[in-house]
Amino acid sequence: MGFSADEMKAALHAIARWRAEPEASLACPRCGETGLSLADHSARPYAEWYQLSCRACGLEEMVHIPLGPPVMGGLD
């Protein structure tokens, strides 16, 4: 189904909070209920992928955050 712009903003906020505080209680970006489940399925250094799930509203979404290509060391 995908996220609306507001839901994506809330999802990114939840991801940032989870990364800073993994044990934090997170609110669902769709229904606002606490108890959002978040799992990291990232393929670093190329992309971050997060699975967001909510029992209250049935949300099951993957959020993809592309990362830039790896930077190789410079010549000395």
PQR file of N, CA, C, O and H, with PARSE charges and radii, in Angstrom:
ATOM      1  N   MET A   1       0.826  -1.185   0.000 -0.4000 1.5000
ATOM      2  CA  MET A   1       0.000   0.000   0.000 -0.0000 2.0000
ATOM      3  C   MET A   1       0.869   1.248   0.000  0.5500 1.7000
ATOM      4  O   MET A   1       0.488   2.245  -0.613 -0.5500 1.4000
ATOM      5  N   GLY A   2       2.023   1.235   0.662 -0.4000 1.5000
ATOM      6  CA  GLY A   2       2.903   2.389   0.668 -0.0000 2.0000
ATOM      7  C   GLY A   2       2.499   3.429   1.701  0.5500 1.7000
ATOM      8  O   GLY A   2       1.385   3.416   2.224 -0.5500 1.4000
ATOM      9  H   GLY A   2       2.333   0.425   1.160  0.4000 1.0000
ATOM     10  N   PHE A   3       3.415   4.312   1.973 -0.4000 1.5000
ATOM     11  CA  PHE A   3       3.185   5.376   2.942 -0.0000 2.0000
ATOM     12  C   PHE A   3       2.815   6.680   2.254  0.5500 1.7000
ATOM     13  O   PHE A   3       3.267   6.963   1.144 -0.5500 1.4000
ATOM     14  H   PHE A   3       4.319   4.323   1.547  0.4000 1.0000
ATOM     15  N   SER A   4       1.989   7.467   2.926 -0.4000 1.5000
ATOM     16  CA  SER A   4       1.772   8.848   2.507 -0.0000 2.0000
ATOM     17  C   SER A   4       3.017   9.631   2.916  0.5500 1.7000
ATOM     18  O   SER A   4       3.873   9.102   3.625 -0.5500 1.4000
ATOM     19  H   SER A   4       1.622   7.237   3.828  0.4000 1.0000
ATOM     20  N   ALA A   5       3.126  10.883   2.478 -0.4000 1.5000
ATOM     21  CA  ALA A   5       4.280  11.710   2.848 -0.0000 2.0000
ATOM     22  C   ALA A   5       4.383  11.875   4.368  0.5500 1.7000
ATOM     23  O   ALA A   5       5.475  11.795   4.931 -0.5500 1.4000
ATOM     24  H   ALA A   5       2.430  11.312   1.902  0.4000 1.0000
ATOM     25  N   ASP A   6       3.248  12.105   5.026 -0.4000 1.5000
ATOM     26  CA  ASP A   6       3.257  12.265   6.482 -0.0000 2.0000
ATOM     27  C   ASP A   6       3.641  10.965   7.189  0.5500 1.7000
ATOM     28  O   ASP A   6       4.377  10.984   8.176 -0.5500 1.4000
ATOM     29  H   ASP A   6       2.361  12.170   4.568  0.4000 1.0000
ATOM     30  N   GLU A   7       3.141   9.838   6.682 -0.4000 1.5000
ATOM     31  CA  GLU A   7       3.484   8.547   7.270 -0.0000 2.0000
ATOM     32  C   GLU A   7       4.970   8.242   7.093  0.5500 1.7000
ATOM     33  O   GLU A   7       5.605   7.707   8.002 -0.5500 1.4000
ATOM     34  H   GLU A   7       2.543   9.822   5.881  0.4000 1.0000
ATOM     35  N   MET A   8       5.532   8.580   5.921 -0.4000 1.5000
ATOM     36  CA  MET A   8       6.956   8.338   5.688 -0.0000 2.0000
ATOM     37  C   MET A   8       7.800   9.189   6.635  0.5500 1.7000
ATOM     38  O   MET A   8       8.808   8.720   7.164 -0.5500 1.4000
ATOM     39  H   MET A   8       5.017   9.014   5.182  0.4000 1.0000
ATOM     40  N   LYS A   9       7.391  10.430   6.847 -0.4000 1.5000
ATOM     41  CA  LYS A   9       8.101  11.291   7.791 -0.0000 2.0000
ATOM     42  C   LYS A   9       8.075  10.668   9.188  0.5500 1.7000
ATOM     43  O   LYS A   9       9.097  10.637   9.873 -0.5500 1.4000
ATOM     44  H   LYS A   9       6.573  10.811   6.417  0.4000 1.0000
ATOM     45  N   ALA A  10       6.912  10.174   9.609 -0.4000 1.5000
ATOM     46  CA  ALA A  10       6.785   9.536  10.923 -0.0000 2.0000
ATOM     47  C   ALA A  10       7.591   8.235  10.977  0.5500 1.7000
ATOM     48  O   ALA A  10       8.184   7.922  12.010 -0.5500 1.4000
ATOM     49  H   ALA A  10       6.082  10.199   9.053  0.4000 1.0000
ATOM     50  N   ALA A  11       7.617   7.474   9.878 -0.4000 1.5000
ATOM     51  CA  ALA A  11       8.388   6.231   9.833 -0.0000 2.0000
ATOM     52  C   ALA A  11       9.876   6.520   9.969  0.5500 1.7000
ATOM     53  O   ALA A  11      10.572   5.826  10.710 -0.5500 1.4000
ATOM     54  H   ALA A  11       7.135   7.727   9.039  0.4000 1.0000
ATOM     55  N   LEU A  12      10.377   7.534   9.264 -0.4000 1.5000
ATOM     56  CA  LEU A  12      11.789   7.895   9.355 -0.0000 2.0000
ATOM     57  C   LEU A  12      12.147   8.386  10.754  0.5500 1.7000
ATOM     58  O   LEU A  12      13.242   8.124  11.251 -0.5500 1.4000
ATOM     59  H   LEU A  12       9.812   8.098   8.662  0.4000 1.0000
ATOM     60  N   HIS A  13      11.218   9.099  11.382 -0.4000 1.5000
ATOM     61  CA  HIS A  13      11.429   9.546  12.761 -0.0000 2.0000
ATOM     62  C   HIS A  13      11.515   8.322  13.696  0.5500 1.7000
ATOM     63  O   HIS A  13      12.383   8.267  14.567 -0.5500 1.4000
ATOM     64  H   HIS A  13      10.329   9.313  10.978  0.4000 1.0000
ATOM     65  N   ALA A  14      10.622   7.356  13.512 -0.4000 1.5000
ATOM     66  CA  ALA A  14      10.634   6.145  14.338 -0.0000 2.0000
ATOM     67  C   ALA A  14      11.940   5.374  14.144  0.5500 1.7000
ATOM     68  O   ALA A  14      12.507   4.866  15.111 -0.5500 1.4000
ATOM     69  H   ALA A  14       9.917   7.401  12.804  0.4000 1.0000
ATOM     70  N   ILE A  15      12.422   5.284  12.900 -0.4000 1.5000
ATOM     71  CA  ILE A  15      13.677   4.592  12.619 -0.0000 2.0000
ATOM     72  C   ILE A  15      14.836   5.304  13.318  0.5500 1.7000
ATOM     73  O   ILE A  15      15.675   4.660  13.948 -0.5500 1.4000
ATOM     74  H   ILE A  15      11.961   5.697  12.114  0.4000 1.0000
ATOM     75  N   ALA A  16      14.882   6.627  13.205 -0.4000 1.5000
ATOM     76  CA  ALA A  16      15.950   7.397  13.854 -0.0000 2.0000
ATOM     77  C   ALA A  16      15.921   7.205  15.373  0.5500 1.7000
ATOM     78  O   ALA A  16      16.966   7.055  16.006 -0.5500 1.4000
ATOM     79  H   ALA A  16      14.200   7.151  12.693  0.4000 1.0000
ATOM     80  N   ARG A  17      14.723   7.211  15.945 -0.4000 1.5000
ATOM     81  CA  ARG A  17      14.612   7.019  17.395 -0.0000 2.0000
ATOM     82  C   ARG A  17      15.062   5.616  17.784  0.5500 1.7000
ATOM     83  O   ARG A  17      15.768   5.442  18.777 -0.5500 1.4000
ATOM     84  H   ARG A  17      13.875   7.332  15.431  0.4000 1.0000
ATOM     85  N   TRP A  18      14.659   4.622  17.008 -0.4000 1.5000
ATOM     86  CA  TRP A  18      15.030   3.237  17.268 -0.0000 2.0000
ATOM     87  C   TRP A  18      16.546   3.053  17.183  0.5500 1.7000
ATOM     88  O   TRP A  18      17.130   2.332  17.992 -0.5500 1.4000
ATOM     89  H   TRP A  18      14.086   4.763  16.201  0.4000 1.0000
ATOM     90  N   ARG A  19      17.180   3.700  16.208 -0.4000 1.5000
ATOM     91  CA  ARG A  19      18.631   3.587  16.075 -0.0000 2.0000
ATOM     92  C   ARG A  19      19.341   4.213  17.274  0.5500 1.7000
ATOM     93  O   ARG A  19      20.370   3.707  17.722 -0.5500 1.4000
ATOM     94  H   ARG A  19      16.705   4.285  15.551  0.4000 1.0000
ATOM     95  N   ALA A  20      18.792   5.312  17.791 -0.4000 1.5000
ATOM     96  CA  ALA A  20      19.396   5.984  18.944 -0.0000 2.0000
ATOM     97  C   ALA A  20      19.071   5.284  20.258  0.5500 1.7000
ATOM     98  O   ALA A  20      19.861   5.312  21.202 -0.5500 1.4000
ATOM     99  H   ALA A  20      17.956   5.723  17.427  0.4000 1.0000
ATOM    100  N   GLU A  21      17.898   4.657  20.306 -0.4000 1.5000
ATOM    101  CA  GLU A  21      17.397   4.052  21.547 -0.0000 2.0000
ATOM    102  C   GLU A  21      16.627   2.775  21.202  0.5500 1.7000
ATOM    103  O   GLU A  21      15.397   2.789  21.161 -0.5500 1.4000
ATOM    104  H   GLU A  21      17.257   4.635  19.540  0.4000 1.0000
ATOM    105  N   PRO A  22      17.352   1.648  20.948 -0.5600 1.5000
ATOM    106  CA  PRO A  22      16.714   0.417  20.468  0.2800 2.0000
ATOM    107  C   PRO A  22      15.576  -0.131  21.333  0.5500 1.7000
ATOM    108  O   PRO A  22      14.711  -0.841  20.822 -0.5500 1.4000
ATOM    109  N   GLU A  23      15.559   0.183  22.620 -0.4000 1.5000
ATOM    110  CA  GLU A  23      14.516  -0.332  23.504 -0.0000 2.0000
ATOM    111  C   GLU A  23      13.324   0.619  23.632  0.5500 1.7000
ATOM    112  O   GLU A  23      12.396   0.340  24.391 -0.5500 1.4000
ATOM    113  H   GLU A  23      16.262   0.760  23.035  0.4000 1.0000
ATOM    114  N   ALA A  24      13.336   1.733  22.903 -0.4000 1.5000
ATOM    115  CA  ALA A  24      12.268   2.731  23.002 -0.0000 2.0000
ATOM    116  C   ALA A  24      10.942   2.163  22.504  0.5500 1.7000
ATOM    117  O   ALA A  24      10.918   1.320  21.607 -0.5500 1.4000
ATOM    118  H   ALA A  24      14.090   1.960  22.286  0.4000 1.0000
ATOM    119  N   SER A  25       9.855   2.625  23.085 -0.4000 1.5000
ATOM    120  CA  SER A  25       8.518   2.278  22.622 -0.0000 2.0000
ATOM    121  C   SER A  25       8.189   3.202  21.453  0.5500 1.7000
ATOM    122  O   SER A  25       8.196   4.424  21.598 -0.5500 1.4000
ATOM    123  H   SER A  25       9.875   3.310  23.813  0.4000 1.0000
ATOM    124  N   LEU A  26       7.903   2.614  20.302 -0.4000 1.5000
ATOM    125  CA  LEU A  26       7.696   3.388  19.079 -0.0000 2.0000
ATOM    126  C   LEU A  26       6.226   3.434  18.687  0.5500 1.7000
ATOM    127  O   LEU A  26       5.485   2.469  18.870 -0.5500 1.4000
ATOM    128  H   LEU A  26       7.898   1.621  20.184  0.4000 1.0000
ATOM    129  N   ALA A  27       5.822   4.579  18.143 -0.4000 1.5000
ATOM    130  CA  ALA A  27       4.451   4.752  17.663 -0.0000 2.0000
ATOM    131  C   ALA A  27       4.368   4.372  16.183  0.5500 1.7000
ATOM    132  O   ALA A  27       5.285   4.658  15.413 -0.5500 1.4000
ATOM    133  H   ALA A  27       6.424   5.364  17.994  0.4000 1.0000
ATOM    134  N   CYS A  28       3.298   3.746  15.801 -0.4000 1.5000
ATOM    135  CA  CYS A  28       3.051   3.373  14.411 -0.0000 2.0000
ATOM    136  C   CYS A  28       2.863   4.636  13.563  0.5500 1.7000
ATOM    137  O   CYS A  28       2.116   5.533  13.954 -0.5500 1.4000
ATOM    138  H   CYS A  28       2.554   3.514  16.427  0.4000 1.0000
ATOM    139  N   PRO A  29       3.527   4.714  12.416 -0.5600 1.5000
ATOM    140  CA  PRO A  29       3.369   5.884  11.566  0.2800 2.0000
ATOM    141  C   PRO A  29       1.990   5.978  10.905  0.5500 1.7000
ATOM    142  O   PRO A  29       1.617   7.035  10.396 -0.5500 1.4000
ATOM    143  N   ARG A  30       1.242   4.886  10.911 -0.4000 1.5000
ATOM    144  CA  ARG A  30      -0.087   4.891  10.293 -0.0000 2.0000
ATOM    145  C   ARG A  30      -1.196   5.158  11.307  0.5500 1.7000
ATOM    146  O   ARG A  30      -2.030   6.037  11.090 -0.5500 1.4000
ATOM    147  H   ARG A  30       1.545   4.027  11.325  0.4000 1.0000
ATOM    148  N   CYS A  31      -1.217   4.411  12.414 -0.4000 1.5000
ATOM    149  CA  CYS A  31      -2.342   4.531  13.354 -0.0000 2.0000
ATOM    150  C   CYS A  31      -1.984   5.285  14.629  0.5500 1.7000
ATOM    151  O   CYS A  31      -2.873   5.698  15.375 -0.5500 1.4000
ATOM    152  H   CYS A  31      -0.539   3.697  12.590  0.4000 1.0000
ATOM    153  N   GLY A  32      -0.672   5.471  14.889 -0.4000 1.5000
ATOM    154  CA  GLY A  32      -0.238   6.209  16.070 -0.0000 2.0000
ATOM    155  C   GLY A  32      -0.163   5.400  17.346  0.5500 1.7000
ATOM    156  O   GLY A  32       0.290   5.915  18.368 -0.5500 1.4000
ATOM    157  H   GLY A  32       0.050   5.136  14.283  0.4000 1.0000
ATOM    158  N   GLU A  33      -0.593   4.147  17.321 -0.4000 1.5000
ATOM    159  CA  GLU A  33      -0.526   3.303  18.520 -0.0000 2.0000
ATOM    160  C   GLU A  33       0.923   2.931  18.815  0.5500 1.7000
ATOM    161  O   GLU A  33       1.724   2.747  17.898 -0.5500 1.4000
ATOM    162  H   GLU A  33      -0.962   3.728  16.491  0.4000 1.0000
ATOM    163  N   THR A  34       1.250   2.823  20.089 -0.4000 1.5000
ATOM    164  CA  THR A  34       2.599   2.380  20.459 -0.0000 2.0000
ATOM    165  C   THR A  34       2.691   0.879  20.267  0.5500 1.7000
ATOM    166  O   THR A  34       1.681   0.178  20.210 -0.5500 1.4000
ATOM    167  H   THR A  34       0.599   2.973  20.834  0.4000 1.0000
ATOM    168  N   GLY A  35       3.915   0.402  20.169 -0.4000 1.5000
ATOM    169  CA  GLY A  35       4.136  -1.025  19.982 -0.0000 2.0000
ATOM    170  C   GLY A  35       4.611  -1.371  18.581  0.5500 1.7000
ATOM    171  O   GLY A  35       4.585  -2.538  18.191 -0.5500 1.4000
ATOM    172  H   GLY A  35       4.736   0.971  20.216  0.4000 1.0000
ATOM    173  N   LEU A  36       5.044  -0.379  17.825 -0.4000 1.5000
ATOM    174  CA  LEU A  36       5.566  -0.626  16.484 -0.0000 2.0000
ATOM    175  C   LEU A  36       6.774  -1.552  16.585  0.5500 1.7000
ATOM    176  O   LEU A  36       7.660  -1.342  17.414 -0.5500 1.4000
ATOM    177  H   LEU A  36       5.065   0.569  18.142  0.4000 1.0000
ATOM    178  N   SER A  37       6.800  -2.559  15.751 -0.4000 1.5000
ATOM    179  CA  SER A  37       7.935  -3.476  15.677 -0.0000 2.0000
ATOM    180  C   SER A  37       8.802  -3.050  14.506  0.5500 1.7000
ATOM    181  O   SER A  37       8.295  -2.777  13.418 -0.5500 1.4000
ATOM    182  H   SER A  37       6.080  -2.730  15.078  0.4000 1.0000
ATOM    183  N   LEU A  38      10.103  -2.992  14.726 -0.4000 1.5000
ATOM    184  CA  LEU A  38      11.025  -2.535  13.693 -0.0000 2.0000
ATOM    185  C   LEU A  38      12.201  -3.498  13.623  0.5500 1.7000
ATOM    186  O   LEU A  38      12.794  -3.833  14.648 -0.5500 1.4000
ATOM    187  H   LEU A  38      10.515  -3.214  15.609  0.4000 1.0000
ATOM    188  N   ALA A  39      12.541  -3.946  12.411 -0.4000 1.5000
ATOM    189  CA  ALA A  39      13.662  -4.859  12.217 -0.0000 2.0000
ATOM    190  C   ALA A  39      14.561  -4.319  11.105  0.5500 1.7000
ATOM    191  O   ALA A  39      14.075  -3.861  10.072 -0.5500 1.4000
ATOM    192  H   ALA A  39      12.058  -3.673  11.579  0.4000 1.0000
ATOM    193  N   ASP A  40      15.854  -4.376  11.323 -0.4000 1.5000
ATOM    194  CA  ASP A  40      16.838  -3.896  10.362 -0.0000 2.0000
ATOM    195  C   ASP A  40      17.204  -5.032   9.404  0.5500 1.7000
ATOM    196  O   ASP A  40      17.694  -6.076   9.835 -0.5500 1.4000
ATOM    197  H   ASP A  40      16.249  -4.749  12.163  0.4000 1.0000
ATOM    198  N   HIS A  41      16.967  -4.827   8.105 -0.4000 1.5000
ATOM    199  CA  HIS A  41      17.304  -5.794   7.060 -0.0000 2.0000
ATOM    200  C   HIS A  41      18.290  -5.167   6.079  0.5500 1.7000
ATOM    201  O   HIS A  41      18.273  -5.488   4.891 -0.5500 1.4000
ATOM    202  H   HIS A  41      16.569  -3.979   7.755  0.4000 1.0000
ATOM    203  N   SER A  42      19.140  -4.284   6.566 -0.4000 1.5000
ATOM    204  CA  SER A  42      20.006  -3.477   5.719 -0.0000 2.0000
ATOM    205  C   SER A  42      21.083  -4.297   5.014  0.5500 1.7000
ATOM    206  O   SER A  42      21.512  -5.350   5.484 -0.5500 1.4000
ATOM    207  H   SER A  42      19.154  -4.024   7.532  0.4000 1.0000
ATOM    208  N   ALA A  43      21.498  -3.763   3.862 -0.4000 1.5000
ATOM    209  CA  ALA A  43      22.590  -4.319   3.071 -0.0000 2.0000
ATOM    210  C   ALA A  43      23.649  -3.235   2.938  0.5500 1.7000
ATOM    211  O   ALA A  43      23.930  -2.748   1.843 -0.5500 1.4000
ATOM    212  H   ALA A  43      21.149  -2.908   3.480  0.4000 1.0000
ATOM    213  N   ARG A  44      24.231  -2.866   4.081 -0.4000 1.5000
ATOM    214  CA  ARG A  44      25.227  -1.801   4.080 -0.0000 2.0000
ATOM    215  C   ARG A  44      26.479  -2.277   3.344  0.5500 1.7000
ATOM    216  O   ARG A  44      26.801  -3.462   3.429 -0.5500 1.4000
ATOM    217  H   ARG A  44      24.003  -3.262   4.970  0.4000 1.0000
ATOM    218  N   PRO A  45      27.174  -1.444   2.653 -0.5600 1.5000
ATOM    219  CA  PRO A  45      27.102   0.018   2.631  0.2800 2.0000
ATOM    220  C   PRO A  45      26.206   0.561   1.526  0.5500 1.7000
ATOM    221  O   PRO A  45      26.273   1.752   1.223 -0.5500 1.4000
ATOM    222  N   TYR A  46      25.371  -0.273   0.918 -0.4000 1.5000
ATOM    223  CA  TYR A  46      24.596   0.162  -0.238 -0.0000 2.0000
ATOM    224  C   TYR A  46      23.219   0.721   0.095  0.5500 1.7000
ATOM    225  O   TYR A  46      22.769   1.675  -0.539 -0.5500 1.4000
ATOM    226  H   TYR A  46      25.316  -1.241   1.165  0.4000 1.0000
ATOM    227  N   ALA A  47      22.554   0.147   1.068 -0.4000 1.5000
ATOM    228  CA  ALA A  47      21.193   0.592   1.384 -0.0000 2.0000
ATOM    229  C   ALA A  47      20.803   0.155   2.785  0.5500 1.7000
ATOM    230  O   ALA A  47      21.313  -0.830   3.317 -0.5500 1.4000
ATOM    231  H   ALA A  47      22.919  -0.628   1.584  0.4000 1.0000
ATOM    232  N   GLU A  48      19.896   0.905   3.358 -0.4000 1.5000
ATOM    233  CA  GLU A  48      19.282   0.508   4.621 -0.0000 2.0000
ATOM    234  C   GLU A  48      17.846   0.089   4.303  0.5500 1.7000
ATOM    235  O   GLU A  48      17.146   0.763   3.548 -0.5500 1.4000
ATOM    236  H   GLU A  48      19.481   1.706   2.925  0.4000 1.0000
ATOM    237  N   TRP A  49      17.423  -1.020   4.882 -0.4000 1.5000
ATOM    238  CA  TRP A  49      16.060  -1.532   4.737 -0.0000 2.0000
ATOM    239  C   TRP A  49      15.528  -1.812   6.137  0.5500 1.7000
ATOM    240  O   TRP A  49      16.192  -2.468   6.940 -0.5500 1.4000
ATOM    241  H   TRP A  49      17.993  -1.568   5.495  0.4000 1.0000
ATOM    242  N   TYR A  50      14.340  -1.319   6.423 -0.4000 1.5000
ATOM    243  CA  TYR A  50      13.723  -1.539   7.731 -0.0000 2.0000
ATOM    244  C   TYR A  50      12.315  -2.090   7.532  0.5500 1.7000
ATOM    245  O   TYR A  50      11.536  -1.558   6.742 -0.5500 1.4000
ATOM    246  H   TYR A  50      13.801  -0.786   5.771  0.4000 1.0000
ATOM    247  N   GLN A  51      11.998  -3.162   8.258 -0.4000 1.5000
ATOM    248  CA  GLN A  51      10.664  -3.751   8.254 -0.0000 2.0000
ATOM    249  C   GLN A  51       9.898  -3.157   9.424  0.5500 1.7000
ATOM    250  O   GLN A  51      10.309  -3.304  10.575 -0.5500 1.4000
ATOM    251  H   GLN A  51      12.631  -3.594   8.900  0.4000 1.0000
ATOM    252  N   LEU A  52       8.791  -2.490   9.140 -0.4000 1.5000
ATOM    253  CA  LEU A  52       7.940  -1.910  10.173 -0.0000 2.0000
ATOM    254  C   LEU A  52       6.645  -2.711  10.233  0.5500 1.7000
ATOM    255  O   LEU A  52       6.014  -2.954   9.205 -0.5500 1.4000
ATOM    256  H   LEU A  52       8.457  -2.371   8.205  0.4000 1.0000
ATOM    257  N   SER A  53       6.248  -3.122  11.437 -0.4000 1.5000
ATOM    258  CA  SER A  53       5.040  -3.915  11.644 -0.0000 2.0000
ATOM    259  C   SER A  53       4.258  -3.382  12.832  0.5500 1.7000
ATOM    260  O   SER A  53       4.835  -3.019  13.858 -0.5500 1.4000
ATOM    261  H   SER A  53       6.761  -2.924  12.272  0.4000 1.0000
ATOM    262  N   CYS A  54       2.939  -3.338  12.683 -0.4000 1.5000
ATOM    263  CA  CYS A  54       2.073  -2.887  13.772 -0.0000 2.0000
ATOM    264  C   CYS A  54       0.926  -3.878  13.926  0.5500 1.7000
ATOM    265  O   CYS A  54       0.178  -4.130  12.982 -0.5500 1.4000
ATOM    266  H   CYS A  54       2.471  -3.633  11.850  0.4000 1.0000
ATOM    267  N   ARG A  55       0.800  -4.430  15.113 -0.4000 1.5000
ATOM    268  CA  ARG A  55      -0.306  -5.362  15.390 -0.0000 2.0000
ATOM    269  C   ARG A  55      -1.656  -4.657  15.441  0.5500 1.7000
ATOM    270  O   ARG A  55      -2.680  -5.243  15.087 -0.5500 1.4000
ATOM    271  H   ARG A  55       1.408  -4.225  15.880  0.4000 1.0000
ATOM    272  N   ALA A  56      -1.659  -3.406  15.879 -0.4000 1.5000
ATOM    273  CA  ALA A  56      -2.923  -2.680  16.053 -0.0000 2.0000
ATOM    274  C   ALA A  56      -3.644  -2.456  14.726  0.5500 1.7000
ATOM    275  O   ALA A  56      -4.860  -2.630  14.649 -0.5500 1.4000
ATOM    276  H   ALA A  56      -0.827  -2.930  16.166  0.4000 1.0000
ATOM    277  N   CYS A  57      -2.899  -2.069  13.668 -0.4000 1.5000
ATOM    278  CA  CYS A  57      -3.564  -1.746  12.398 -0.0000 2.0000
ATOM    279  C   CYS A  57      -3.177  -2.676  11.255  0.5500 1.7000
ATOM    280  O   CYS A  57      -3.704  -2.555  10.149 -0.5500 1.4000
ATOM    281  H   CYS A  57      -1.911  -1.928  13.731  0.4000 1.0000
ATOM    282  N   GLY A  58      -2.256  -3.609  11.518 -0.4000 1.5000
ATOM    283  CA  GLY A  58      -1.853  -4.560  10.488 -0.0000 2.0000
ATOM    284  C   GLY A  58      -0.788  -4.035   9.531  0.5500 1.7000
ATOM    285  O   GLY A  58      -0.544  -4.644   8.489 -0.5500 1.4000
ATOM    286  H   GLY A  58      -1.828  -3.708  12.416  0.4000 1.0000
ATOM    287  N   LEU A  59      -0.158  -2.931   9.863 -0.4000 1.5000
ATOM    288  CA  LEU A  59       0.884  -2.366   9.017 -0.0000 2.0000
ATOM    289  C   LEU A  59       2.010  -3.378   8.819  0.5500 1.7000
ATOM    290  O   LEU A  59       2.485  -3.981   9.781 -0.5500 1.4000
ATOM    291  H   LEU A  59      -0.356  -2.436  10.709  0.4000 1.0000
ATOM    292  N   GLU A  60       2.428  -3.559   7.595 -0.4000 1.5000
ATOM    293  CA  GLU A  60       3.585  -4.374   7.217 -0.0000 2.0000
ATOM    294  C   GLU A  60       4.237  -3.656   6.045  0.5500 1.7000
ATOM    295  O   GLU A  60       3.814  -3.824   4.901 -0.5500 1.4000
ATOM    296  H   GLU A  60       2.043  -3.069   6.813  0.4000 1.0000
ATOM    297  N   GLU A  61       5.257  -2.863   6.319 -0.4000 1.5000
ATOM    298  CA  GLU A  61       5.922  -2.085   5.272 -0.0000 2.0000
ATOM    299  C   GLU A  61       7.432  -2.184   5.411  0.5500 1.7000
ATOM    300  O   GLU A  61       7.963  -2.275   6.518 -0.5500 1.4000
ATOM    301  H   GLU A  61       5.600  -2.726   7.248  0.4000 1.0000
ATOM    302  N   MET A  62       8.112  -2.165   4.275 -0.4000 1.5000
ATOM    303  CA  MET A  62       9.564  -2.055   4.237 -0.0000 2.0000
ATOM    304  C   MET A  62       9.897  -0.622   3.848  0.5500 1.7000
ATOM    305  O   MET A  62       9.294  -0.061   2.933 -0.5500 1.4000
ATOM    306  H   MET A  62       7.680  -2.091   3.376  0.4000 1.0000
ATOM    307  N   VAL A  63      10.858  -0.037   4.547 -0.4000 1.5000
ATOM    308  CA  VAL A  63      11.340   1.301   4.226 -0.0000 2.0000
ATOM    309  C   VAL A  63      12.759   1.153   3.696  0.5500 1.7000
ATOM    310  O   VAL A  63      13.624   0.562   4.343 -0.5500 1.4000
ATOM    311  H   VAL A  63      11.348  -0.493   5.290  0.4000 1.0000
ATOM    312  N   HIS A  64      12.981   1.705   2.500 -0.4000 1.5000
ATOM    313  CA  HIS A  64      14.289   1.647   1.843 -0.0000 2.0000
ATOM    314  C   HIS A  64      14.932   3.018   1.911  0.5500 1.7000
ATOM    315  O   HIS A  64      14.333   4.016   1.511 -0.5500 1.4000
ATOM    316  H   HIS A  64      12.278   2.185   1.974  0.4000 1.0000
ATOM    317  N   ILE A  65      16.156   3.064   2.420 -0.4000 1.5000
ATOM    318  CA  ILE A  65      16.921   4.303   2.477 -0.0000 2.0000
ATOM    319  C   ILE A  65      18.205   4.060   1.694  0.5500 1.7000
ATOM    320  O   ILE A  65      19.130   3.424   2.199 -0.5500 1.4000
ATOM    321  H   ILE A  65      16.643   2.253   2.745  0.4000 1.0000
ATOM    322  N   PRO A  66      18.269   4.569   0.444 -0.5600 1.5000
ATOM    323  CA  PRO A  66      19.486   4.348  -0.345  0.2800 2.0000
ATOM    324  C   PRO A  66      20.667   5.103   0.248  0.5500 1.7000
ATOM    325  O   PRO A  66      20.520   6.216   0.753 -0.5500 1.4000
ATOM    326  N   LEU A  67      21.824   4.489   0.179 -0.4000 1.5000
ATOM    327  CA  LEU A  67      23.053   5.120   0.640 -0.0000 2.0000
ATOM    328  C   LEU A  67      23.951   5.356  -0.571  0.5500 1.7000
ATOM    329  O   LEU A  67      23.831   4.667  -1.584 -0.5500 1.4000
ATOM    330  H   LEU A  67      21.944   3.585  -0.232  0.4000 1.0000
ATOM    331  N   GLY A  68      24.832   6.312  -0.462 -0.4000 1.5000
ATOM    332  CA  GLY A  68      25.768   6.569  -1.548 -0.0000 2.0000
ATOM    333  C   GLY A  68      26.729   5.412  -1.724  0.5500 1.7000
ATOM    334  O   GLY A  68      26.865   4.571  -0.835 -0.5500 1.4000
ATOM    335  H   GLY A  68      24.930   6.871   0.362  0.4000 1.0000
ATOM    336  N   PRO A  69      27.405   5.364  -2.879 -0.5600 1.5000
ATOM    337  CA  PRO A  69      28.381   4.280  -3.088  0.2800 2.0000
ATOM    338  C   PRO A  69      29.537   4.425  -2.106  0.5500 1.7000
ATOM    339  O   PRO A  69      29.839   5.528  -1.650 -0.5500 1.4000
ATOM    340  N   PRO A  70      30.181   3.309  -1.784 -0.5600 1.5000
ATOM    341  CA  PRO A  70      31.314   3.385  -0.866  0.2800 2.0000
ATOM    342  C   PRO A  70      32.404   4.277  -1.461  0.5500 1.7000
ATOM    343  O   PRO A  70      32.634   4.274  -2.670 -0.5500 1.4000
ATOM    344  N   VAL A  71      33.060   5.027  -0.604 -0.4000 1.5000
ATOM    345  CA  VAL A  71      34.133   5.909  -1.036 -0.0000 2.0000
ATOM    346  C   VAL A  71      35.451   5.179  -0.839  0.5500 1.7000
ATOM    347  O   VAL A  71      35.769   4.716   0.256 -0.5500 1.4000
ATOM    348  H   VAL A  71      32.873   5.029   0.378  0.4000 1.0000
ATOM    349  N   MET A  72      36.200   5.087  -1.908 -0.4000 1.5000
ATOM    350  CA  MET A  72      37.488   4.420  -1.837 -0.0000 2.0000
ATOM    351  C   MET A  72      38.533   5.401  -1.320  0.5500 1.7000
ATOM    352  O   MET A  72      38.398   6.612  -1.491 -0.5500 1.4000
ATOM    353  H   MET A  72      35.943   5.463  -2.798  0.4000 1.0000
ATOM    354  N   GLY A  73      39.544   4.885  -0.706 -0.4000 1.5000
ATOM    355  CA  GLY A  73      40.627   5.726  -0.190 -0.0000 2.0000
ATOM    356  C   GLY A  73      41.331   6.476  -1.310  0.5500 1.7000
ATOM    357  O   GLY A  73      41.430   5.980  -2.432 -0.5500 1.4000
ATOM    358  H   GLY A  73      39.654   3.901  -0.567  0.4000 1.0000
ATOM    359  N   GLY A  74      41.811   7.652  -1.009 -0.4000 1.5000
ATOM    360  CA  GLY A  74      42.512   8.459  -1.999 -0.0000 2.0000
ATOM    361  C   GLY A  74      43.933   7.969  -2.223  0.5500 1.7000
ATOM    362  O   GLY A  74      44.452   7.147  -1.468 -0.5500 1.4000
ATOM    363  H   GLY A  74      41.730   8.055  -0.098  0.4000 1.0000
ATOM    364  N   LEU A  75      44.528   8.472  -3.235 -0.4000 1.5000
ATOM    365  CA  LEU A  75      45.910   8.131  -3.544 -0.0000 2.0000
ATOM    366  C   LEU A  75      46.840   8.941  -2.657  0.5500 1.7000
ATOM    367  O   LEU A  75      46.623  10.134  -2.443 -0.5500 1.4000
ATOM    368  H   LEU A  75      44.107   9.140  -3.848  0.4000 1.0000
ATOM    369  N   ASP A  76      47.840   8.313  -2.159 -0.4000 1.5000
ATOM    370  CA  ASP A  76      48.816   9.016  -1.311 -0.0000 2.0000
ATOM    371  C   ASP A  76      50.037   9.397  -2.091  0.5500 1.7000
ATOM    372  O   ASP A  76      50.961   9.994  -1.538 -0.5500 1.4000
ATOM    373  H   ASP A  76      48.016   7.344  -2.333  0.4000 1.0000
TER
END
